[in-house]
Amino acid sequence: EDKGEDESKEEDNGSQQNRASRRKNYQRKNRDGKKAREEGSQKKDRGKTAPTKDQKESENKEKKTTKRGKEGENKQKKDRKNSTSSASSNSSDEESLSEEELAMLKEQVEQKKKLISTMRNKPWRMVKKLSVLREAQDFVEKFEGALGKGKGKKLYAYKMMMAKKWVKFKRDFENFKTQCIPWEMKIKEVESHFGSSVASYFIFLRWMYGVNLVLFGLIFGLVIIPEVLMGMPYGSMPRKTVPRAEQATAMDFSVLWDFEGYIKYSALFYGYYNNQRTIGWLKYRLPMAYFMVGISVFGYSLMVVIRSMARNANESTADGDDDNFIFSWKMFTSWDYLIGNPETADNKFASITTSFKESIVDEQESNKDENIHLRRFLRVLANVLIICCLCGSGYLIYFVVKRSQTFSKMQNVGWYERNEVEIVMSLLGMFCPPLFETIAALENYHPRIGLKWQLGRIFALFLGNLYTFLLALMDDVNEKLAEEDVVKNITHWTLLGHHNSSAGNDSTVTPPPLDPADVPRGPCWETTVGIEFVRLTVSDILVTYITILVGDFIRACFVRFVNYCWCWDLEAGFPSYAEFDISGNVLGLIFNQGMIWMGSFYAPGLVGINVLRLLTSMYFQCWAVMSSNVPHERVFKASKSNNFYMGLLLLILFLSLLPVAYTIMSLPPSFDCGPFSGKKRMYDVIQETIELDFPLFVAKIFSYVANPGLIIPAILLMVLAIYYLNAVSEAYQRANAELKKKMQMQREEEKNKRNNKASTNPMLQDLEDLLTPSTKTESPPKQTEDKKIESPNGTSPVRKPGRGEVLDGSPMAGGRGAAFIPPSPVFVTQPRTLGVRAPYPGQPRPWGHPLGPVPGRGRGQPCY
């Protein structure tokens, strides 16, 4: 060993000496090289100072030869690179991935895709999520195309790229469609600050705008445009010409404001349209189109309202039972972590706060307990007061309309007398809803239920006022029909006298044309009705805007700037900021739409006026709400009120159809104005079209279908079908409610079972511990200490003695062939007493030690 150590030391010393000598030689060579370079540079400098011609020529020749040699070397290198690249590409095409590698790669790509899809659910920090997401996306983009084989790689990669682009296009298109929804951001902003109840009004307003836009397209495209383009021009016939007596004042503002003069004889009203069966080179049947468009307005509106009600009902039933853990869900799932705009974050914060207020109000109202008898008395009193107000408003409107008929026969009537009906109806619509709301404070309903009662009462007010106005207007229509008979005879004799005087005795001479302005006119009651509806609509628009401007904006400015120098707090006390009147505004929309449906048949341009009204109302009211109003003190959800709005709209649609149907079926049209002039009834245009334009069997079919013997049974069948479907829907609703209750009870039972099981498991274990010793009284106790048994090698692991093994210390401790001998008996110091039960936990055992956590003992271990 000493010799080996000496040899290793000598070798180490020799290696160290060799390294040192190598370093010295290397340093010497570097020094010599530097010196040689310096000398060569000096020589070159000396040579440069005085070069000769021969040296220059030799140097040029050497440079040329070196350039040629370098070019040849570059060509060789390029050829080698091209050959190596082609060889490598061929080898890469030929050598594809093995099946195992492809399977592994495919599995990894699928795992990365799954990770990308479930990244939102990971309980990680945002930084980690973003980093892992980028890594997974890069991995998928890099290796997804390698799943193909050979030439299929590029095609597969192209397909995957196009699939990704298609998904991105669909997502962008959905975002584009969301952005194309008109006024979506404005409504979201209003909802975040004022709650879903105020936002529901603007959503309803947007829906009404869409419906009126479609109605305007129907009337404008099928009635107004054909008459303007293909009909007789203005001034060519009496119904399109201002009478001679009215031409002097036809352009005055006061006359135009009352929709008289040139506006009365324009395409805005019914009387402008000609009764020719076909017009223009297209042979367009204008009277038939006018009649069918008037019917389709009601048909389309009915279809849209019913469809919206069905969709709202499906959405309300599809929500499920969300009455459990309301505040927990709002607390932990309300925030949107994708918000990056501070203004949007503020709106979202206000929206979450408002939703908590809504839920708190709902919870308080559900747990409220009051005196039932006092509440019933106050509610009856409130209903009596409101009925008195409704009756008084109806009588006032009837009185004013009758008075206006007397004013219409007088001359030199003032502005108030001409517009008294519109002013009174607008004032009633402005002051009655706040009065109803003040009376409704006695009832102390839940805010949502109170809103429905308020809506119903204001609806009854508007509907009563409207029907009172129609009844009074029908008296005026009957007077005009009686006047038409007289004017009709005068017109006939005037035309006959002009013909006779111009022709003389010679009947072959054509008479000169009579000026249309000089022909006597009938009153044209359809145009008169249309003018009244247009006046009501325009006055309603003006009153609404003035109320918002004065009652909200100026009031808010007064409270905001005068509060600093006032005696009391104007913001907290009177007058304070105004709240948005949901019920009044919604019912104003519904009432206005009812007037549009009734008046569009007599004034086709009324729908266009309403479209402009709704368009300006959206911007004006959104500005007024955000600048002048404050949220309601009792904020509540109004998602379930949408169907209530639709129900009121459906009711007023049906009630507005009745007057139009009565005039079409019962009243004769005017003889000198409108597309149905010269007919006994307006619906005769259908019979005329069937007889002249359809085959004979079609006319017979329509005559059979129009038989009352078929119509009455069909109506009865429809009523029975509606009753049956209503009963089936109610049965489904009851079954759905019972199923929800059963599911709730089953869930509660499962919770109770789990809680009972969790509480009874420790008791059962204690009972098992107590019962195990008593069941094993006959078996002798066993030793539980484990022994270490080692083999002669010392390599056997630690184990417990089995049945065929003998413990250390026994008389038969031996080798492999030792026979099985039972252990020696252990003497019991104290025998058990018969008939004594095992003690309960905490009681002393009869043989000395109490049951419990004694050192050296645990649960389930034998006792000694």
Buried (B, 14 or more C-beta within 10 A) or exposed (E): EEEEEEEEEEEEEEEEEEEEEEEEEEEEEEEEEEEEEEEEEEEEEEEEEEEEEEEEEEEEEEEEEEEEEEEEEEEEEEEEEEEEEEEEEEEEEEEBBEEEEBEEBBEEBEEBBEBBEEBEEEEEEEEEBEEBBEEBBEBBBEBBBBBBEEEEBEEBBEBBEEEEEEEEEEEEEEEEEEEEEEBEEBBBBBBBBBBBBBBBBBBBBBBBBEBBBEBBEBBBEBBBEBBBEBBBEBEEBBBBBBBEEBEEEBEEEEBBBBBBBBBBBBBBBBBBBBBBBEBEEEEBBBBBBBBBBBBBBBEBBBEBBEEBBEEBBEEEEEEEEEEEEBEEEBEEEBEEEEBEEEEBEBBBBBBBBBBBBBBEBBEEBEEEEEEEEEBEEBBEEBBEBBEEBBEEBBEBBBEBBEBBBEBEEEEEBEEEBBBBBBBBBBEBBBEBBEBBBEBBEBBBBBBBEBBBBBBBBBBBBBBBBBBBBBBBBBEBBEBBBEEBEEBBEEBEEBBEEBBEEEBEEEEEEEEEEBEBBEBBBBBBBBBBBBBBBBBBBBBBBEBBBEBBBEBBBEBBEEBEEEBEEEEEEBEEEEEBBBBBBBBBBBBBBBBBBBBBBBBBBBBBBBBBBBBEBBBEBBEBBBEBBEEBBBBBEEBBBBBEBBBBBBBBBBBBBEBBBEBBEEBBEEBBBBBBBBBBBEBEBBBBBBBBBBEEEEEEEEBEEBEEEEEEEEEEEEEEEEEEEEEEEEEEEEEEEEEEEEEEEEEEEEEEEEEEEEEEEEEEEEEEEBBEBBEEBEEEEEEEEEEEEEEEBEEEEEEEEEEEBEEEBBEEEBEEEEEEEEEEEEEEEEEEEEEEEEEEEBBEEEEEBEEEEEBEEEEEBEEEEBEE
